Amino acid sequence: MANHKSALKRIRRNEAVRLRNRYQHKTMRNALKNIRAEKDKSAAEALLPSVVSMIDRLAKRNIIHNNKAANLKSKLTKQVAAL
């Protein structure tokens, strides 16, 4: 168990950040699932900028790796273009 006040605060803070990261990561996965399931090209193209923006934000905050973000964006744009 932590002995210092700052260590106790750090434990609380880490848990809060972990839950926020988990929520944001799950939200991104749901958005990816929705855009992949989309059959209409115009609807998929409308969703693409918001999903790409979400992926970029998560990569910037180190919730996902930069290379993973690049791979996701590349595959998504290829899929939307192929519709």
N, C-alpha and C positions, 0 to 999 in steps of 0.2 A: 504494500500500500504506500501511496505517496506520503511524504513527510512534510513537504513544503506547500505553502499556499499557492505558489505559482504552478507547481506540478498538478495540484488538484484542479486548478482552473484549466490547465492544458488538457487534462483528461476530459473535462466537460466540453471544451472547445472542439477537441478532436471528434467527439461523438456527434456534435452538431454538424460539423463540416462533412463527416462521413455520410450522415443521413441526407444532407443536401446534395452531395455528389451522387449518391445512389438514386435519388429522385430524378436528377437531371439526366443521368445516364439512361434510366428506364424510359424517360420521356423521349429521348432521342431514338431509342430502339423502337418505340411505338410509332414514331413519325416515319422511321425507315420502313417499317412493316406496312404502314398505310400507303406510302408512295409506291412501294413495290407491288402492292395489290391493285393499284389504280390501272384501269384498262384504257381510259380516255387520255389521249396524248395532251390535250389542252389543259385538262385538270392536273395532270402530272407536272406539266411545265409551270403551272401556277404554284404548285406546292414546292417545287425544287428550290427556289431561292431561300425560302424560310428554313428548309431542312439543311441546306448547305451552310446557312448562317449559324444554325444551331450546332452543327458539327464543328465549325470554326471556333465558336465560343468555347466549346468543351475542350478542344485541343489547346486553345490559348491558356485555359485554366488548368491544364495538365490532368484533366479527368480522363481523357483518352490520349493516346500517343499521337504525335504529329503524323507519322507514317500511316497509322490506321485511319486517321481523318482523311488523308490524301487518297488512300485506297477506296474508302467509302464514297467520297465525292466522285471519283473517277468512274466507279462502277455504276453509281446512280445516274450520272449524266449520260453514260453509254446506254443504259437501259431506257431512259426517257427518250433519248434520240431514236432508239430502235422501235418505239411504239408506232 
